[in-house]
C-alpha cells in the first residue's frame, strides 16, 4: 500500500506542547471485551431429549405473549416453528464467539455486515433500512448522524439473545427494509446466581505504542466530565458579537500530549439473579453492570481527488480513549393464571475522548503516479491539532404485561426512552507553513476554532395486542393490535472561529502568528483575539424533529391444509414527520423571526403474507411477499453540517427527501437433519421506489462533504445459504468421546442496481429552504450502480472443537465482505466522479474458553481471544482515472485479550 510519509521536522511546531508530537504510524484497538455470564456447555446431538430441549425467547411487538417459547422433541430449532424467516443469536452462541458488543456478534449472522460505526447492514441495505428494537420496543439514537441506534454500545453482557427477522410481518412497524434486529434481555432466572468477571486486552498497533491524549478533567477516566467543559454563557448568548477569546482559557482541553506507552484496555462486569415463590406467584429479579476503558490509535491517510487529479492528501494519527458503562435491572412476576408482568430498565453510557495530529498537502492538482518515488516531498502545507470529547447516554424503561383468558390472549406494553449526546470543545488548531520563515504559524480563522453540540431525543412507545385461538374452527390464531410511538429530537451546534476583528494582531502585523506569540502574553494583547460564531445562517444552528406514528394491524396465522401454514395480514400506518428550523438570529429569507416547518404526512396499507409447507419430514419450504417503507431520518433531513469524526467528512441533510417504498419477495428451503443442525438456501428480491442514497461533494478547500438524495428506483436480489453441523469424535477413541466438531458456515450473494432514466429527476438542497434544486437524476446517479453499503459477497465460517460434558471450546471465526460503495462520486464539471469504495476483506478471530472449578465457586471460566489475526486494515478508496485516492486508509492491527469470570 502506498503511504504518505510523515515529516518529523514539520511536526516540531506544537500547540502549546512541552514537546511537539511527531506523527507516527500507530494503529487502532478493538473495543474492550466485557465480562459475561458463564454459559452452560453445549449438549451433544447424541444426548437425551431432556438434555437437548431448547428454550429461546423471541420478543416481538404483538407476538401474542411477547415471548415465543419453543420446547419440544419434534421442533429442534426455534427458527423452524416461527412463521417468518428469522435468525436467532442465542446467549450460548454469543458466548462461543466471545464478542464484546452485540454489533460484532451480529456480523456473523447470515446476510449481515457491520460498518466501522457499529451500524448493521442487512442483506446489503444500509443501517437506515434496519430496524433496531429492545424487547420489541423502539429505541432512540444518541447520534446526530443517524436515527438508528448504534449497536456497538450494547455490551453482550446485558443481551440474552438477538433475533434478526428478515421477512416482514404486520405486527412490526412498517419501516422494515432489510430486516428487524430485536435484542432481548434476560427473563426470570431459573436459579439464584452471582457472576463477576474482569478482562484485559491490547492490540499490536495501540498498546505500548505512540499515541496522543490530553488531560481534560479529573473524572474523564470514568467517562464523566466534572464541569471543565461547560459551555461559557458568553458564547451561548453572544448575540453575534465578537467574544473575548479569554472565555476559552481552558488549556486542559487544548494541549495535546504524546504518550509513548498507550495503556492496555480494562473491563469488569457483575451480574446477579434472584427468584423466589410468594404463594402461587413467582418473583424474580436480574441485575447486571459492566465497565470498560479502552484505547485505539489509528494512523490514517486521507486524500481527495477531482477532475482526474489528486486534490488534497493528509496523514494523521488519532488516539481514542473510549469508556463504556452499562447497567440492567429487570423485575418480573409470574402468576398462576399464566399472567406475566415484566419491568426492564437499561442504562448505557459511552464516552469517546479523541486527540489527533494531522499534516496536510493542499491543492496538489497532480496525478499521484507522476510524483517522484510515489510520495509527496517538502513540508506539509498545514498542520492540524484536534481534540474532542463525545458523551453518549441511553436510558430506557419498559413495562410489559401478558395475560391469558381462555382462548383470548392480551398483551400490553409501554416504554419511555431518552438518549443524549453532548460534544463540548471539539477543538481544531491549524498551523500554516510560512515560506519566508521556513516554519509554522497559527492560522487565526478557518478552521481554527471550537464547536459545541448537543443532541436530545426521547421516544414514547406503547401498544396492545389481542389474540384469539381459533381451535375448534381451524388450527390457528387471529390477532389484532395497535401501536403508537412518538420520537422527538433536538440538535444544536455552535461553531466558533478565532478572529482578529478584521485587523492585524497588535504587535505582530499578521493573522498568522508564530508559536511564541501565542505562548508569550507579553508579546500580544489577548483581548485583540476574539471568537465569532460562524454558523448563524438560517437553519445552520439548530433543528427540532418529531415523528409520530400510529399503526394498527390484523393478522391470521392458520394451518390451511395438512403441513401448510399461512400467516397473512395487513397493517395500516399513519405518520407525521416534522422538521422545525427556528429563526434564532432573525435571518430567515422568508421573513425574520419566522420558523420554517417541513411537514411530511403519509399513510400506508402494508400487506404481508408468508406460506410455510412441510413437504417432507424435517423439510420446509417458505414463500413470502410484502410491502414496506423507509422514511427519511432526521439527520438526512437536517440542514446542519456535522463532522463525522470516524470518516472525517462533513454530513449535511436534504429536507426535500421523500419516503422510500419497498416491495419484498423471498423463497426458502430448510432442512433440519438433527437437533441443533440445519441447512437452508434462500432467494430474495426487493424493488425500491425512491431509495435514499449518499452522494459526495468536494468544497474549495478539498474537504469531502456528504449529503443525500432520492434516486429514482433500485432493485436488490440475491441468494443466501447456511449450514450448521456437529460431528462427534467418539469414533476416534474413548478419550475423544465427549468432544465434537462444531461447524457453521453461511454465504450471501447479492446484487443491486440503480435504475436511472433519461427523464428522471431528483431534488437537492442548495442551501435555501425555499428554493429546492430539481436536477436530472443522471447528473447525480449512474444507471446500474450498486446501492451504497451493499457488498456482493458476504461469508462467515466458524469451526472449532468443544467438550459436551463441560465448558471447553476452541473456535476459529472467519468473516469476509467484498467491496461496497460508501458514497457516490462528486459531480465535477457536469461529469460524475467514480464512487468511493470500501474493501472490508477477510478477517480471522480465534476464541478459546475453558471452564474449571475453584473451591468456593460453582463455576469459573477463563477466555483467551485473538482478533483480526491477519491484521486487515480499513481501506476506502476512489479510482479517479489516473490514480487511486486513499479516502480513509489505516491499519488496525491484531488484538489479544484475556478474561476471567466466576459464578457463585
SVG drawing of the C-alpha trace seen along z (x, -y; Angstrom):
<svg xmlns="http://www.w3.org/2000/svg" viewBox="-65 -47 78 93">
<polyline fill="none" stroke="black" stroke-width="0.4" points="0.0,0.0 1.4,-3.4 1.6,-5.8 2.4,-9.5 5.4,-9.5 5.3,-12.0 8.0,-14.5 9.3,-14.9 10.6,-18.3 7.2,-19.6 5.9,-18.5 8.3,-20.3 5.7,-23.0 3.1,-22.3 0.1,-24.0 1.5,-24.7 3.1,-21.3 6.0,-20.8 7.4,-18.6 5.7,-18.6 4.2,-15.3 5.7,-13.5 3.4,-11.8 4.0,-8.1 2.2,-5.1 0.1,-3.9 -2.9,-1.6 -6.3,-1.1 -7.6,1.3 -10.9,3.1 -13.4,2.3 -12.7,3.9 -14.4,7.2 -16.8,7.0 -17.3,9.8 -20.1,12.2 -22.2,14.7 -20.8,18.2 -22.9,20.2 -23.9,23.8 -21.9,26.2 -23.4,27.1 -25.1,30.5 -24.2,33.2 -26.6,34.4 -26.5,37.8 -27.7,36.5 -31.2,37.4 -34.3,35.4 -34.5,33.9 -31.0,32.5 -31.5,31.1 -34.7,29.3 -34.2,25.7 -35.8,22.5 -35.3,19.3 -37.4,16.3 -38.3,14.2 -39.9,10.9 -41.7,9.1 -44.4,6.5 -47.8,8.3 -46.4,11.8 -49.2,13.0 -47.3,13.1 -44.2,11.3 -42.3,14.5 -42.3,17.4 -41.0,20.3 -40.2,23.3 -39.7,26.5 -40.1,30.0 -38.9,33.2 -40.0,32.7 -39.1,29.0 -35.3,28.9 -34.9,25.4 -36.8,22.3 -36.4,20.8 -38.3,23.7 -41.5,23.0 -41.8,19.3 -43.9,18.2 -41.3,15.8 -37.7,16.1 -35.6,15.4 -32.0,15.9 -31.6,16.4 -28.3,15.5 -28.6,17.1 -26.6,16.4 -24.7,19.7 -23.7,18.6 -22.6,15.2 -20.5,16.7 -18.9,19.1 -17.7,16.3 -16.7,14.2 -17.7,10.9 -17.8,7.9 -20.6,6.0 -23.7,7.1 -22.8,5.3 -19.7,7.5 -21.7,10.6 -24.4,9.8 -21.9,9.7 -21.7,13.5 -25.4,13.9 -26.3,14.8 -26.6,11.8 -25.4,9.2 -22.4,7.0 -21.3,4.2 -19.6,0.9 -16.9,-0.8 -19.5,-2.9 -21.4,0.1 -24.3,-0.1 -25.7,3.1 -26.3,3.7 -28.9,6.4 -28.7,8.0 -26.7,5.1 -29.2,2.4 -27.6,-0.2 -28.3,-1.0 -31.1,-3.4 -33.1,-0.3 -32.6,1.6 -35.0,1.5 -33.4,1.9 -35.7,2.8 -35.2,3.8 -37.7,6.4 -39.8,5.4 -39.9,1.7 -38.3,-1.3 -35.1,-2.9 -33.8,-6.5 -30.4,-7.1 -27.7,-9.1 -26.2,-10.0 -26.7,-13.2 -25.7,-11.3 -28.3,-8.6 -31.8,-7.8 -30.9,-4.1 -29.2,-3.3 -25.6,-2.1 -25.5,1.5 -21.8,1.4 -22.9,-0.5 -24.8,2.7 -22.4,5.0 -23.3,8.7 -23.5,8.9 -27.0,7.3 -28.4,9.1 -29.7,12.7 -30.4,13.2 -30.7,11.3 -33.4,12.1 -33.0,10.9 -36.2,11.1 -35.7,10.8 -39.2,11.2 -41.8,8.7 -44.8,9.4 -47.5,6.8 -47.1,6.8 -43.8,5.0 -43.5,1.2 -43.8,0.5 -40.2,-0.9 -38.8,2.5 -36.3,2.6 -33.5,5.1 -34.9,6.5 -35.6,6.0 -33.0,6.6 -34.7,7.3 -32.5,7.5 -33.9,9.3 -32.9,9.0 -33.0,11.9 -36.3,13.0 -36.7,14.6 -33.8,16.7 -34.2,20.4 -31.9,20.3 -30.2,17.7 -26.7,16.7 -24.0,14.1 -21.2,13.8 -18.2,11.5 -15.7,11.0 -12.6,9.0 -10.7,8.7 -7.6,7.1 -6.7,6.6 -4.4,4.8 -3.6,4.5 -0.4,4.5 -0.9,1.0 -2.0,-0.8 -0.9,0.8 2.5,-0.4 2.8,-2.4 2.9,-6.1 -0.4,-7.9 -1.9,-11.2 -4.1,-12.4 -4.9,-15.4 -5.9,-15.9 -9.5,-17.1 -10.9,-16.7 -10.2,-14.6 -13.2,-12.4 -12.5,-11.5 -11.3,-8.1 -14.8,-7.2 -16.5,-8.7 -17.9,-11.8 -16.8,-15.4 -16.5,-17.4 -17.7,-20.7 -14.5,-21.7 -16.1,-21.5 -19.3,-23.5 -20.3,-26.0 -19.4,-29.5 -22.5,-31.7 -20.9,-34.4 -20.8,-32.0 -24.3,-30.7 -25.8,-34.3 -23.2,-36.2 -25.7,-37.9 -23.4,-37.6 -20.8,-39.9 -17.1,-39.1 -16.4,-37.5 -13.1,-37.8 -11.2,-34.5 -10.3,-34.5 -13.5,-32.8 -11.8,-29.6 -8.7,-29.8 -9.2,-26.1 -5.9,-24.5 -6.9,-21.2 -9.0,-20.6 -6.5,-22.1 -2.9,-21.0 -2.2,-17.7 0.5,-15.4 2.4,-12.5 2.1,-9.2 4.7,-6.7 3.1,-3.9 -0.6,-3.8 -2.0,-1.6 -3.9,1.7 -7.7,2.0 -9.6,3.0 -13.1,4.3 -15.1,5.6 -18.7,6.9 -21.0,8.0 -24.4,9.8 -26.9,11.5 -30.2,13.1 -32.7,13.9 -36.1,15.7 -38.5,16.8 -42.1,18.0 -44.6,15.8 -47.5,18.0 -48.5,19.2 -46.7,16.2 -43.0,16.3 -41.0,13.1 -37.6,12.7 -35.0,10.0 -31.9,9.8 -29.3,7.0 -26.0,6.5 -23.4,3.9 -20.3,3.6 -17.5,1.1 -14.7,0.8 -11.9,-1.6 -10.0,-1.1 -7.7,-2.8 -7.4,-2.8 -4.9,-4.5 -5.1,-4.9 -2.6,-6.3 -4.7,-7.3 -4.0,-8.5 -6.9,-10.6 -7.0,-12.1 -9.5,-13.7 -9.4,-13.7 -11.4,-15.5 -11.3,-16.0 -8.7,-13.2 -6.2,-14.6 -5.3,-14.2 -6.5,-17.3 -5.5,-17.0 -3.6,-14.5 -3.0,-14.2 -1.7,-11.8 -2.8,-11.9 -2.5,-9.9 -5.7,-9.7 -6.0,-8.2 -9.4,-7.5 -10.0,-6.7 -13.4,-5.0 -15.1,-4.5 -18.3,-2.4 -20.6,-1.7 -23.9,0.2 -26.5,1.4 -29.6,3.6 -32.4,4.1 -35.2,6.4 -38.1,7.4 -40.8,10.0 -43.9,11.6 -45.3,14.9 -48.9,15.5 -50.5,19.0 -53.2,18.0 -50.5,17.7 -50.3,14.0 -46.9,12.2 -45.6,8.8 -42.1,7.6 -40.3,4.3 -37.0,3.7 -34.6,0.7 -31.4,0.3 -28.7,-2.3 -25.8,-2.7 -23.1,-5.4 -20.5,-5.6 -17.7,-8.3 -15.2,-8.9 -12.1,-11.2 -10.1,-11.8 -6.8,-13.6 -5.4,-13.8 -2.4,-15.4 -2.5,-15.7 -0.3,-17.1 -1.9,-18.0 -0.9,-18.8 -3.4,-21.0 -4.3,-21.9 -2.0,-19.3 -3.7,-19.0 -1.1,-16.4 -1.7,-12.7 -0.2,-10.7 1.6,-8.3 3.5,-11.2 5.2,-12.2 8.8,-11.1 9.2,-8.0 5.4,-7.7 5.4,-10.3 4.9,-14.0 8.0,-15.9 8.6,-19.0 6.9,-20.3 3.2,-20.0 1.0,-23.0 -0.8,-22.7 -0.7,-21.0 -3.8,-20.4 -4.2,-19.6 -7.6,-18.4 -9.4,-17.2 -12.9,-16.2 -15.0,-14.7 -18.3,-12.9 -20.7,-11.7 -23.5,-9.3 -26.1,-8.1 -29.2,-5.9 -31.8,-5.2 -34.9,-3.1 -37.7,-1.8 -40.1,0.8 -43.3,2.4 -44.9,5.5 -47.9,7.4 -49.1,10.7 -52.5,12.1 -54.4,15.2 -58.2,15.6 -59.0,19.0 -58.8,18.7 -58.0,14.9 -54.5,13.5 -54.0,9.9 -50.6,8.2 -49.9,4.6 -46.6,2.8 -45.2,-0.7 -41.8,-2.3 -40.0,-5.6 -36.5,-6.1 -34.1,-9.0 -30.8,-9.4 -28.3,-12.3 -25.2,-13.2 -23.0,-16.1 -19.9,-17.0 -18.3,-20.1 -15.0,-21.6 -14.4,-20.0 -11.2,-21.9 -9.2,-22.4 -6.0,-24.5 -4.3,-24.8 -0.8,-25.9 0.2,-27.1 3.7,-26.8 5.3,-30.2 7.8,-30.1 9.6,-33.2 10.5,-31.8 10.6,-28.1 8.4,-27.4 4.7,-27.1 2.4,-29.8 -1.1,-29.6 -3.8,-30.4 -6.5,-32.5 -9.7,-31.7 -10.9,-28.7 -10.6,-26.1 -9.0,-27.1 -11.8,-27.2 -14.1,-25.2 -17.6,-23.5 -20.2,-22.8 -23.0,-20.4 -25.9,-18.8 -28.5,-16.2 -31.5,-15.1 -34.0,-12.5 -36.9,-10.9 -39.2,-8.1 -42.6,-7.3 -43.9,-4.0 -46.8,-1.7 -49.3,0.7 -51.6,3.6 -52.5,6.9 -55.4,9.3 -55.0,12.9 -57.8,15.4 -57.2,19.1 -59.3,20.5 -59.1,24.1 -62.5,25.7 -62.8,23.9 -59.3,24.3 -55.8,24.8 -54.5,21.3 -54.9,17.8 -56.4,14.5 -54.8,11.3 -55.3,7.6 -53.1,4.9 -52.4,1.2 -49.0,-0.6 -48.0,-4.2 -44.7,-5.9 -43.6,-9.5 -39.9,-10.5 -38.7,-14.0 -35.2,-15.2 -33.4,-18.4 -30.0,-19.1 -27.9,-22.2 -24.4,-23.0 -22.4,-26.2 -19.4,-26.8 -16.8,-29.4 -13.7,-30.5 -10.9,-32.7 -10.9,-36.2 -8.7,-39.2 -11.5,-41.7 -10.6,-42.4 -7.2,-43.9 -3.8,-42.5 -3.0,-41.5 -1.3,-44.2 2.5,-43.8 2.6,-41.1 1.2,-42.8 -0.2,-39.5 -3.0,-37.0 -0.6,-34.1 1.0,-34.1 4.3,-32.4 4.0,-29.9 6.0,-32.1 3.4,-34.9 0.6,-32.6 2.8,-31.3 4.1,-34.7 1.4,-37.0 3.9,-39.9 4.1,-40.0 0.4,-40.0 -2.7,-41.5 -5.2,-38.6 -8.1,-41.0 -7.4,-41.5 -8.3,-37.9 -12.0,-37.1 -14.4,-34.3 -17.2,-34.7 -20.0,-32.2 -19.9,-31.4 -22.9,-29.1 -25.5,-31.8 -27.2,-31.3 -30.8,-30.2 -31.1,-26.5 -27.4,-26.0 -27.5,-26.1 -30.5,-24.1 -33.3,-21.9 -36.2,-20.1 -37.6,-16.8 -40.8,-15.0 -42.1,-11.7 -45.5,-10.4 -46.7,-7.1 -50.0,-5.3 -50.2,-1.7 -52.9,0.9 -53.0,4.4 -55.0,7.6 -53.3,10.9 -54.2,14.6 -51.8,17.5 -53.6,20.7 -52.9,24.2 -54.8,24.2 -54.0,27.8 -52.0,30.6 -48.4,29.4 -49.3,26.0 -49.2,22.9 -50.2,19.4 -49.6,16.2 -51.2,13.2 -52.2,9.7 -52.3,6.1 -51.0,3.1 -52.3,-0.5 -49.8,-3.1 -50.2,-6.8 -47.2,-9.0 -46.5,-12.7 -42.9,-13.8 -41.9,-17.4 -38.6,-19.2 -38.6,-22.7 -35.9,-25.2 -36.1,-28.1 -35.0,-31.5 -32.5,-32.1 -30.9,-35.1 -33.6,-36.8 -32.2,-36.0 -34.8,-33.7 -35.0,-34.7 -38.8,-34.3 -39.0,-36.8 -37.1,-37.5 -38.5,-35.7 -40.3,-33.0 -39.8,-29.4 -39.6,-27.0 -41.6,-23.8 -41.1,-20.9 -44.1,-18.6 -44.3,-15.1 -47.6,-13.3 -48.3,-9.9 -50.4,-6.9 -49.9,-3.4 -51.6,0.0 -48.8,2.6 -49.8,6.2 -47.6,9.2 -48.0,13.0 -45.8,16.0 -46.7,19.6 -44.8,22.5 -45.1,26.0 -43.6,29.1 -43.4,31.1 -41.3,33.9 -40.1,34.9 -37.6,32.3 -38.0,30.2 -39.8,26.9 -40.5,24.6 -41.3,20.9 -42.7,18.2 -43.0,14.6 -44.2,11.3 -44.7,7.9 -44.7,4.1 -42.8,1.9 -41.4,-1.6 -38.4,-3.6 -38.8,-7.2 -36.0,-9.9 -34.1,-10.1 -33.8,-13.3 -30.1,-13.6 -30.9,-13.1 -33.4,-16.0 -31.5,-18.3 -29.7,-21.2 -26.8,-21.5 -23.4,-20.2 -21.9,-17.7 -18.4,-16.3 -18.3,-12.5 -15.0,-12.1 -14.9,-8.4 -14.7,-9.1 -13.5,-12.7 -16.2,-14.1 -19.0,-16.6 -22.6,-15.3 -25.4,-17.7 -29.1,-16.9 -31.6,-17.4 -35.0,-18.5 -36.7,-17.6 -36.2,-13.8 -39.3,-11.6 -40.3,-8.2 -39.0,-5.1 -41.3,-2.2 -40.1,1.4 -41.7,4.5 -40.2,7.7 -40.2,11.3 -38.4,14.4 -38.4,18.1 -36.5,20.6 -35.9,24.3 -34.8,25.6 -33.7,29.0 -33.2,29.9 -31.3,33.2 -30.7,33.4 -31.1,31.4 -29.1,28.2 -28.3,28.7 -29.8,27.0 -29.2,26.5 -31.0,23.7 -30.9,21.9 -33.0,18.8 -33.5,16.4 -34.7,12.8 -35.8,9.8 -36.5,6.2 -37.7,3.4 -37.2,-0.1 -39.0,-3.2 -37.2,-6.5 -34.3,-4.9 -32.3,-7.4 -28.6,-7.4 -25.5,-9.1 -23.7,-11.5 -20.5,-13.4 -19.1,-16.9 -15.7,-18.5 -15.5,-22.1 -12.9,-24.6 -10.6,-23.6 -10.7,-19.9 -12.9,-18.8 -15.1,-15.8 -18.8,-16.6 -21.7,-14.2 -25.4,-14.7 -28.4,-12.6 -30.9,-12.5 -33.7,-10.2 -32.6,-8.0 -35.5,-7.1 -35.6,-3.3 -33.4,-0.4 -33.5,3.4 -31.8,5.8 -31.7,9.5 -29.6,12.4 -29.1,15.8 -28.4,17.0 -27.1,20.3 -26.4,21.6 -25.1,24.8 -24.8,25.8 -23.3,29.2 -21.9,31.1 -19.6,34.1 -19.0,36.3 -15.4,37.6 -16.3,40.7 -15.3,42.9 -11.7,41.8 -11.3,43.2 -12.7,43.2 -10.7,40.2 -12.4,38.1 -15.9,39.4 -17.1,36.1 -15.7,33.9 -17.3,32.8 -16.5,30.5 -18.9,27.5 -19.1,26.2 -21.2,23.3 -21.0,21.5 -23.1,19.0 -22.8,17.2 -24.8,14.4 -24.5,13.3 -26.5,10.1 -26.7,7.7 -28.2,4.3 -28.7,1.8 -29.9,-1.8 -32.3,-2.5 -31.9,-6.0 -33.8,-7.0 -33.1,-10.0 -36.2,-11.8 -35.8,-11.1 -35.3,-13.9 -34.1,-14.3 -34.3,-17.1 -31.2,-18.6 -30.8,-21.1 -28.8,-24.2 -28.8,-25.9 -32.1,-27.8 -35.2,-26.1 -37.5,-27.9 -35.6,-27.0 -35.2,-23.3 -32.9,-22.4 -34.5,-20.0 -31.8,-18.3 -31.7,-15.5 -31.1,-12.3 -28.4,-11.3 -26.2,-14.2 -26.3,-12.6 -26.6,-8.9 -25.2,-6.4 -27.6,-3.9 -26.6,-0.3 -24.5,-1.4 -24.9,0.7 -26.7,-0.7 -24.4,-2.3 -23.4,0.1 -24.1,3.3 -21.4,6.0 -21.9,8.5 -20.3,11.3 -20.7,11.9 -19.3,15.1 -18.8,16.4 -17.2,19.7 -17.0,20.9 -15.2,24.2 -14.0,25.5 -13.9,28.3 -15.9,28.4 -16.4,30.6 -20.1,31.6 -19.5,32.6 -18.0,29.3 -17.1,25.9 -14.1,26.4 -14.1,24.7 -11.7,23.6 -13.3,21.7 -12.0,20.1 -14.1,17.4 -13.6,16.2 -15.5,13.3 -15.4,11.9 -17.2,8.9 -16.4,7.8 -16.1,4.2 -19.1,1.8 -19.9,-1.7 -19.8,-4.2 -20.6,-7.3 -21.4,-8.4 -18.6,-10.4 -19.0,-14.1 -20.2,-15.9 -17.2,-17.7 -17.9,-20.0 -21.0,-18.0 -19.2,-14.7 -19.7,-12.2 -16.6,-11.1 -16.2,-7.4 -17.9,-6.0 -16.0,-5.8 -15.3,-2.2 -14.7,-0.4 -12.9,3.0 -13.6,4.8 -11.8,8.0 -11.3,11.1 -10.8,11.3 -9.9,14.2 -10.7,14.3 -9.7,17.1 -11.5,17.7 -10.6,20.2 -12.8,20.8 -12.1,23.1 -14.3,23.8 -12.9,25.1 -13.8,25.4 -12.3,23.5 -13.1,24.0 -15.9,21.7 -17.2,21.1 -19.8,23.0 -18.1,22.3 -15.2,20.4 -14.2,19.5 -11.0,18.2 -11.1,17.0 -8.4,16.0 -9.0,14.1 -7.0,13.1 -8.9,10.7 -8.0,9.6 -5.3,12.2 -4.5,11.3 -4.1,7.6 -6.6,6.4 -6.8,2.6 -9.5,0.3 -9.4,-0.5 -11.6,-3.2 -10.5,-4.4 -11.6,-6.1 -10.2,-5.5 -10.0,-8.9 -8.8,-7.7 -5.1,-8.4 -4.5,-7.1 -6.1,-5.9 -7.1,-8.3 -6.9,-6.8 -10.1,-8.4 -9.6,-6.9 -7.0,-4.2 -5.5,-3.0 -4.1,0.2 -6.0,1.9 -3.6,4.5 -4.3,7.7 -5.9,7.6 -5.2,10.0 -7.5,10.4 -7.8,12.4 -10.7,12.5 -11.7,14.4 -15.2,14.9 -16.6,16.6 -20.1,17.8 -21.1,18.0"/>
</svg>
